[in-house]
Amino acid sequence: LEMLEELDLSFNWLSSTIPAEYGNMISLTSLSLQSNYNDNNGYFTWGIKDKLPPELGELKNLQHLNLSNNYLTGTLITEIGQLYQLQTMDLQNNLL
């Protein structure tokens, strides 16, 4: 998947962490994993969760990152600062 430029898996009820292997998609310019949660009576039962993998810093061509409306936790990784092409980043409605 090194030549893949856009990946949008939004609104799919994914329930896992962001795989470190995403860092291998070096041509990626847009990554959207937004709104993969399922709110069941006030409790998140699905969603992209846990911390952001530092391998996201390898996506040197990334311009747009949308991870909003998930269950991400922790602090923002310093490797985000290596994404010099990044124009938009949406992390709202997480637990960061």
C-alpha positions in Angstrom: 0.0 0.0 0.0 3.0 2.3 -0.4 1.4 4.1 -3.4 -2.0 4.7 -1.7 -2.7 8.4 -1.4 -6.1 8.6 0.4 -7.6 6.3 3.0 -11.1 6.9 4.4 -12.5 4.3 6.8 -14.9 6.7 8.5 -18.3 5.6 9.9 -17.5 1.9 9.9 -17.7 1.0 13.6 -14.1 0.0 13.7 -12.9 -1.2 17.1 -9.2 -1.3 17.5 -6.1 0.7 17.8 -4.5 2.5 14.8 -2.0 -0.1 13.4 1.6 0.9 13.4 1.8 -0.4 9.8 -0.1 2.7 8.7 3.3 4.4 8.9 4.3 2.3 5.9 1.8 4.1 3.6 4.4 6.7 2.7 2.4 8.3 -0.2 -0.7 8.9 1.9 -1.9 12.5 1.7 -5.2 12.1 3.5 -6.2 9.8 6.4 -9.7 9.8 7.7 -10.8 7.4 10.5 -13.5 9.7 11.9 -16.6 8.6 13.8 -15.9 4.9 14.3 -17.6 5.0 17.7 -20.8 3.5 18.9 -22.4 5.3 21.8 -24.5 2.8 23.7 -26.4 4.7 26.4 -23.5 6.9 27.1 -20.8 4.2 26.9 -18.4 3.9 24.0 -18.6 0.3 22.8 -16.6 0.6 19.6 -14.1 3.1 18.2 -10.6 3.7 17.3 -9.0 3.7 20.8 -5.8 3.9 22.8 -2.8 6.2 21.9 -1.7 7.3 18.5 1.2 5.2 17.2 4.4 7.2 16.8 4.7 5.6 13.3 2.2 8.2 12.1 5.1 10.6 12.0 6.5 8.6 9.0 3.6 9.9 6.8 5.7 12.7 5.5 3.2 13.5 2.6 0.2 13.6 4.9 -1.8 16.8 4.4 -5.1 16.0 6.0 -5.7 13.9 9.2 -9.2 13.3 10.7 -9.4 11.1 13.7 -12.4 12.9 15.3 -15.2 11.2 17.2 -13.3 8.2 18.4 -12.0 6.9 21.7 -8.3 8.0 21.5 -6.6 8.6 24.8 -3.3 9.9 26.1 -1.4 12.9 24.9 -0.6 14.0 21.4 2.5 12.3 20.1 5.6 14.5 19.4 6.0 12.8 16.0 3.0 14.8 14.7 5.5 17.7 14.6 7.4 15.8 11.8 4.4 16.1 9.4 5.5 19.3 7.7 2.9 18.9 4.9 0.0 18.7 7.3 -2.6 21.3 6.6 -5.6 20.1 8.6 -5.9 17.9 11.7 -9.2 17.1 13.5 -9.0 15.3 16.8 -12.2 16.6 18.4 -14.4 14.4 20.6 -11.7 12.1 21.8 -10.1 11.7 25.3 -6.8 13.3 24.4 
